[in-house]
């Protein structure tokens, strides 16, 4: 029986989820800036980008920068559940983290 690359990737993904205790229902939702700002309650994408610049949301934690090598402009993707958790913490707790 031969398996496609897609089948193998699905098996590996499921095994990794099982090992780290993440169920398929808990899929991480990443959205680009132009969609995430509304879902996170920001007035504009510029306001959401400012939250990254001032450290409210952190690159490598709640935010991914998926820009291509050599590109000057960021291409942010936001982990919605992680952003909500961070935004729901007090500013003092955010400083400590």
N, C-alpha and C positions, 0 to 999 in steps of 0.2 A: 504494500500500500504506500503510495507516494503522497506527500503532503505539500501543499503550496506554501510559499513564503508567508502569505497572509495567515494561513492556518497556524503555522509555527509561531508567528508573532502573537497571535491571539492566545495561544497556550502559555507562552512566556509571560505575557502581560497578566494573565489570570494567576499564574504561579507567584509572580512578584506581589500582586495584590494580596494573595493569601498569606505570604510570608510577612508582610508588613501590617497586616490586619485591616486592609482597606477593602470594603465590599464593593462590588460593581455599582451598587446604588449610590455610592459616595464618590462618583467620578468628579475629578477636579475640573471646574469650568474656568477656562481662560478666555477672556474677551479682549479685543483690541481697544485702544483708548476711545475711539469714536462710538463704541457701544457700551463700554464699561462705565463711562461717566454717568449715564442715565441710571443704570442698574444700581450704582453705588450712591446715588442721590446728589451728585455734583451738578452744578448749573451748566458747566461747559467742559469740554475736553481740556481746555487750557487750565481750568481750575484743578482738574485731576492731575495734569502734568506738574502743576505747582506743588501738589501734595507729595509727589516723588522728589522734586528738587529740595523741598524743605525737610524731608526725612519722615514725614507722617507715614508714607508708604515706602517700603525699602526695596531696592533692587536686590534680586537674589533671594528674597523672602516672599513678599506679596506680589512683586513685579518682575517680569522677565523683559529684557531688552533683546529683541530678535532681529536687530538690524544686521544687514549684510556687512561683511568685512570691508572696511574702507569707506563706509557710508558715514556722513556727518550727522544725519538726523536719526534720532531714536525711533524705534518701532516697538512701543511698549505693549505688553499683554499682561492683563491683571488676573490673578487668581482670586475670583470673586469671594469665595468663602473665607480665605485668609485675609483679604482686605476688610471684609465686614467684621471679622474678629478683631483686627487691629484698630479699626475705626471705633469699635465699641469699647475699647479700653480707654482709660483716662490718659490725659496728656502726660501725667507724671509716670504712669506705667510705661508709656511709649519711650520716655527718655531712658528708663532703666534697661530696656530690651535692646 
